[in-house]
Amino acid sequence: MKLQTADEMKKVADSNFEKLKANALNSEDFKNLVKGIENKAEKGLCEYTYYHNTNHQIVAIFQQVLQENGYIANKHLSGLGLTIKW
């Protein structure tokens, strides 16, 4: 077995992360997050708490996308939840 270079492994990781991000943003979990924000806004509220059952990486992706779109998104200590404000 041959050990791949660090640069090669970085390329693999980056490629797979982009696939994971695309899948996360097309998932039911992301749709539910958006619906949760919309429902709170329709009730006159400016905060939503979101929980994901298993994946810290998915939560980090959601946090990044929310922040890129002007939301304040703070990750919970567990890494599995977000407090989102607008």
C-alpha positions as CSV (number, residue, x, y, z in Angstrom):
1,M,0.0,0.0,0.0
2,K,1.3,3.4,-0.9
3,L,0.8,6.5,1.3
4,Q,-0.7,9.4,-0.7
5,T,0.8,12.8,-0.3
6,A,-0.8,15.4,2.0
7,D,-1.6,17.5,-1.0
8,E,-3.4,14.6,-2.7
9,M,-5.4,13.9,0.5
10,K,-6.3,17.6,0.8
11,K,-7.8,17.5,-2.8
12,V,-9.8,14.4,-1.9
13,A,-11.1,15.9,1.3
14,D,-12.0,19.2,-0.5
15,S,-13.8,17.3,-3.2
16,N,-15.8,15.2,-0.8
17,F,-16.6,18.2,1.4
18,E,-18.1,20.0,-1.6
19,K,-20.3,16.9,-2.3
20,L,-21.3,16.7,1.3
21,K,-22.2,20.4,1.3
22,A,-24.3,20.1,-1.9
23,N,-26.1,17.1,-0.4
24,A,-26.7,18.9,2.9
25,L,-28.2,21.9,1.2
26,N,-30.5,19.7,-0.9
27,S,-31.6,17.6,2.1
28,E,-34.9,17.5,4.0
29,D,-33.0,18.7,7.1
30,F,-32.1,22.0,5.3
31,K,-35.7,22.3,4.0
32,N,-36.9,21.9,7.6
33,L,-34.5,24.5,8.9
34,V,-35.7,27.0,6.3
35,K,-39.3,26.2,7.1
36,G,-38.6,26.6,10.8
37,I,-37.1,30.1,10.2
38,E,-40.1,31.1,8.0
39,N,-42.6,29.9,10.6
40,K,-41.0,31.9,13.4
41,A,-40.8,35.0,11.2
42,E,-44.5,34.6,10.3
43,K,-45.3,34.6,14.0
44,G,-43.4,37.9,14.5
45,L,-40.3,36.3,16.0
46,C,-36.6,36.8,15.1
47,E,-35.1,33.6,16.6
48,Y,-35.2,29.9,15.8
49,T,-33.4,27.0,17.5
50,Y,-32.5,24.1,15.2
51,Y,-31.3,20.7,16.3
52,H,-29.7,18.0,14.1
53,N,-29.7,14.5,15.6
54,T,-26.3,13.1,14.5
55,N,-23.9,15.2,12.4
56,H,-21.7,18.0,13.6
57,Q,-20.4,18.6,10.1
58,I,-23.9,19.2,8.7
59,V,-24.6,21.7,11.4
60,A,-21.3,23.5,10.6
61,I,-22.3,23.7,6.9
62,F,-25.8,25.1,7.8
63,Q,-24.1,27.6,10.2
64,Q,-21.8,28.8,7.4
65,V,-24.6,29.2,4.9
66,L,-26.8,31.0,7.3
67,Q,-24.0,33.5,8.2
68,E,-23.2,34.0,4.5
69,N,-26.9,35.1,4.2
70,G,-26.8,37.6,7.0
71,Y,-28.1,35.5,9.9
72,I,-26.5,35.2,13.3
73,A,-26.0,31.5,13.8
74,N,-24.4,30.3,17.0
75,K,-23.6,26.6,17.5
76,H,-24.6,24.9,20.7
77,L,-21.9,23.3,22.9
78,S,-23.0,19.9,21.8
79,G,-22.3,20.9,18.2
80,L,-25.6,19.5,17.1
81,G,-27.8,22.6,17.4
82,L,-27.9,26.2,16.3
83,T,-29.5,29.3,17.7
84,I,-30.4,31.5,14.7
85,K,-31.3,35.1,14.8
86,W,-32.2,37.7,12.2
